[in-house]
Amino acid sequence: MIKGRSDIIVRDGALDAAAARRNRLSEHDVLEDLRLNGNVAEMREVGLAVLERNGHISVVRRSAQ
């Protein structure tokens, strides 16, 4: 069983610097995970990115408006 909690790393295209520091992630680490797991090239394309309890980042793209 994996313990811990998930943490929002990116919201509405902006990095939550405090959450990134808490989880020992640099902006470059986050961008790499967004490209690999979310198939997004830029942070502004992300509606929500969550660092899950298993260490993976889940990405929800912003809706096109």
C-alpha positions in Angstrom: 0.0 0.0 0.0 1.3 3.5 -0.9 0.9 6.1 1.8 1.0 9.8 1.5 -1.1 12.3 -0.3 -1.4 13.7 -3.8 -0.4 17.3 -4.3 -1.4 19.9 -7.0 1.7 21.0 -8.8 0.3 23.1 -11.7 -3.1 24.9 -11.7 -4.4 26.9 -14.6 -1.0 26.9 -16.4 1.0 28.1 -13.4 3.5 26.2 -11.3 2.8 26.1 -7.6 6.4 26.7 -6.5 5.7 25.9 -2.8 4.2 22.5 -3.8 7.1 21.8 -6.1 9.6 22.6 -3.4 7.7 20.5 -0.9 8.1 17.6 -3.3 11.7 18.3 -4.3 10.8 19.1 -7.9 12.4 21.7 -10.1 10.5 23.5 -12.8 12.5 21.5 -15.3 11.4 18.2 -13.6 7.8 19.3 -13.8 8.1 20.3 -17.5 9.7 17.0 -18.4 6.9 15.0 -16.7 4.2 17.2 -18.4 5.8 16.3 -21.8 6.1 12.6 -21.0 2.8 12.1 -19.2 0.5 14.8 -20.4 1.7 15.2 -24.0 1.9 19.0 -23.5 4.8 21.2 -24.6 4.1 24.2 -22.4 2.9 24.6 -18.9 0.2 27.1 -20.0 -1.6 24.2 -21.7 -2.2 22.5 -18.4 -5.4 23.0 -16.4 -4.3 20.8 -13.6 -1.3 18.6 -12.8 -1.3 16.4 -9.7 1.7 14.6 -8.2 0.0 11.4 -7.3 0.9 9.2 -4.2 2.8 6.8 -6.4 5.2 9.6 -7.7 3.6 9.9 -11.1 2.1 13.2 -12.4 -1.4 13.2 -13.7 -2.2 15.9 -16.2 -5.5 17.5 -17.3 -5.2 19.8 -20.2 -7.0 23.1 -20.3 -10.2 23.1 -22.2 -10.2 24.9 -25.5 -12.4 28.0 -25.3 
